[in-house]
Amino acid sequence: ILAASHALGYEMEPMPKYIDPQKCRQCGQCVFGCPHEAKWTALDYLDEAERNGAKVFYNTSVDSVLVTDRTAMGAIAVGPNGPMEIHSDVTILAAGGLGTPVILQKSGIEEAGAGLFIDMLANTYGTTAGLNLCREPTMSMVNHEFHHDKGFILSPYVNHPKMVRFMELGARGLALSDRKLLGIMTKTADDSSGRVHPDGTVNKAVTESDRTRLDEGAAIAAEILIKAGADPKSITTSAPQGAHPGGTAAIGEVVDEDLQTSTRSLFVCDGSVLPKAPGLPPILTIVALAKRLARHLTG
């Protein structure tokens, strides 16, 4: 794929990865959690927090924020022993772009939930005479050259489980063999046209501009795959999907520049605060926002 991209005049370069090369066994299962502990995970921060005295409530689900006189006093949750209240001087929600707006709406912040983006993507596949991505780290390379002007990136990617391919391609997905399969993902900075409702249901349309971005990326992906050895007749592109929901508690709309809501002592720190789709993996941005918020709260 790298050689084919360069031969066609497209830029393709290694994707920076938080993977320890000494531990990586090239099993290709990065997105399912690394069985060899070669991949960095945010759980490392949780372990550090517990070592420094944090108390973690496992098997506990937060329903809403405990609010008194427009000030957050903690969380209302359901644990193994039933309903419970967790009291705190400061409350920080980090339930993600789909979970956080539900909690906020149940807590009286009705403006949460609008502006949903999902970093919409589609996977383009082609079968070959034996080339495959079975043992490649997920998204091991990336093309950024269309990101600013066109709103999409390209990266080698295959959904290995047949059931996932069935979900995105139907019966044709089941027929594709991992051992003869190459794929390239088109990931887009999609329109913030969706909404998360108080009951947790989600609406996100594929807008005309979303479809244009996906189609343009898929056409280039197909060109690269064919150059790399895929049978032109085998090229197929999946239905639109999403990977990084956010925007549902956006800075300037639901939280201020310090990530505080209109409820005092209630903050949000996850992908929901991003004001628009990055069209790129957002983890570094979220980590940076968390470190900034920590400094703000500790003075």
N, C-alpha and C positions, 0 to 999 in steps of 0.2 A: 504494500500500500504506500509506503514511503517512497519507493522508487517510482511507482506509477504516478503519484502526485507530482513529483519533481519533473518527470518526463512530460507531463501535461502543462507544466508551468504554475502549478499550485504550491503554496507553502504548506509544509507539514513538518512539525517538530515534536520532540519528546514532550509529553505532559509531565510537569513536576508532580511527584507522588510522595506521600508520606508512607513509604514502604521501606522496611529494612531489607536491603538486598541479600544480606547474609541469612535471613530467615525465610525469604520468599521461595516457594517451591513451584512457582508457575502453574498453579492449579486452575487459574482462570475464574475462581469463584469469589473475587473481591467484593462484589456487591452483596453477597450473602453473609459476610462476616468471615474474617480470615481464620481458618483452623490452625494456622501455624503462628499466630500472633505477630505476623510481620507488618501488619497494617495498623497505623495509628488510629485511635478511636477516642471520641470525647469522654468515654468511660475513664480514661486516664485522669481527667480532671476530677471526676467523681471520687476516684480512689484517693487522690490528693486531698480533697475536701474532707473525706472521712478521717484521714490520718491527722487532720488539723482540727478535729472535733465536731464536724458537721454530723447531724443526725439525719439519716435517710429513712423515710417511711415507705417500705416496699409494699406492693400489692394494694396501693392506695390511690384512689382517683379523685382529683379535685373537681368539684361541681361549680363552685362560684367563690367569689372573694367576700370575706366578712367585712362589711363596711358600716362604720358608725360616724355620723356627722361628716359625711363626704371624705372620710379618711379610712384607708385600708388597715384592718386590724389583724389580718391573717387570711386563712382559707377555710372554706367549708368543704369537707371531703367525706368519702366513704372508704373505710379500711376493712381489714379482715374481720373486725368485730362490730362493723356497722358504722353509722354516721359519726363524725367527729369534727371538732374544730381545732385548727392549728393556729395558735396566736403568734404574731410577730410584729416588730416595730416597722419593718419594711417588707413588702411583698413584691416579688419579681415573678412574673409569669413567663414561662419558656416552654409552652406546649406546642409550638410550631404554628405555621401559617393556617392550619385547619383547626387545631385545638384551641389556641389562644383566643380567637375571636368568639368562639362559643362561650367560653368562660367569661369574657368581658361583657358580652351581651346579657348573660344571666346576672351580671353584677351591676347592671344599670348603665353601661356604656354602649348605647344603642348605635352609635356611629361605627362601631367595629364591624368587621365582616365584609365591607365593600372593598373594591379594588383588588380582587384576587387575581394573581398571575400564577402560572405553574411552570415557567421555563419550558414551554411546550416543545416536544420533540417527536421525531419519527425516525424509524430505523429502516435503512435500505439494505437489502440482502442480495447476494448473488452466489450461485453454486459454481464450483471450480472442479478441476481434475484432481484435487487432493489438498489444496491449500486450506487452512482454517485458522481460527483464533482461539482454539480450545485452551491453550496454555499461556495465553497472553494476559498480562494484567489488564483490567478493564480500562478502556480509554487511554491506552498507553501513549498515544500521539494526539495532536490537535492542530487544526487549521483555524487561525484567528483572523485571516485577512478580510473576511466579509463581515466581521462582527460589528464594526462601527457604521459602515455604510448600508449593509443589508440586514443586519440584526440576527445573524446566525453563525454558529461555529460547526465544524465537522470533526468527528473523532471516530476511530475504529471501535466498533461495538457489536456484540452479538448477545442476544438473550439465549442462554444455553438451554434452560428447561423447555422441553417441548410444549408443556402446557402454557407457558408464557407466550411462546410463539403462536400457539393456537389462539390465545386471547387477542393478539395483535394482528394476526393474518388469517385466522380461520383455519380450515382444513389444510390449506397450502402450507401453513406454518408447521403442522405436524409432519408433513412429508419432507421437510428440509433436514438434511443430515449435517450434524455438527462437524463431521470429518471433512465435509466438502463445502463449508460455508464461510464466506467473508461478509462483513457488514460494516456500515458506516452510519453513525448517528448524526442527524441534523438537530441541533439544539437551538432554540430561538428565544429571543427576548420578546415574549408575547404581550399582547395588549392586556391591560389590567381591567378586564371586562367581566370578571366573575364575582361571585358572592358566596360567603358562608353564612348560613342562616342559624338562628338560635338553637334549632333542633339538631344541628350538625349536618344537615343536607347541604349539598354544594351544587352550584350552577357555574359552568364556565364554557362559553361558546367559543368555537373556532371562528374568529373574525376573518374578514376578507384579507386583511393585511397579514394575519397569522398564517393563512393558507398560502399566500404569496411567498412568505419566508420559507415555509416548509417545502413548497414545490421547487423553489430555486435551489435550496440546499440539496434536496433529493436528486435533482438533475445532475448536479456536480458530483455527488456521491456515486451515482450510477456510472458516470463517465470514468471515475477513478477505479471503481471495481472492475469494470470491463477491461481497462488498461492493465489491471493487476492479474487478469486471467479468468474473470468470471464470464460465464456464458451469457451473452446479451439477452437471450430469450428467458433467462432465469431471473432477471432483475425484478424485484418486487419491493414495495415500500409499505410499511405498517400503517395502521391507523394512528392518528395523533395521540400522544400520551403526555404525561407531565411528571416532573421529577422534583422540583423545588418550590412547593407552594409558598406564597408570601404576599405581602402588600395589604393584609387585612387589618393591620393596626399601624398604618404607615406614619412615619415621621412627618409632622406637619398636618396630619389629619386626625389621628387618634392619640399619638404621643408627641411630646415636645422634643427639642434637640437633646435633652438629657434622658429621653425614653420614659418620662413620667406621663401618666394619663391625667385626665381631669380630676381623678380621685387622688387625693394626697397620699403619698407613701406607696402608691401602686405603680410599678414599673413593668415594662415589657422588654424582653431581650431575646429575640429569635428572628427567624426570617420574616415574620409578619410585619416588622417595622420597616422593612425595605420599601421605599416609595415607588419603585418600579422594578420590573424584571431585569436581572443582570444578564440573563442569557449565558451565564457562566456558573460554575460551582461556587456557591455563596459561603462556604464554610469559613474561609479566612476572614471575610467581612464580619460574620457573626461572632467569631472569636475576638476580633478587634473591638467590636462594639461591647462585648461582655467585659473585656479588660478595661475599657474606658469607663463603663458604668461602675465597675468595682472601685476605680480610683475616685470617681465622683462621690460615691456613697461613703467612702472612708475618709473623705476630706482632702 
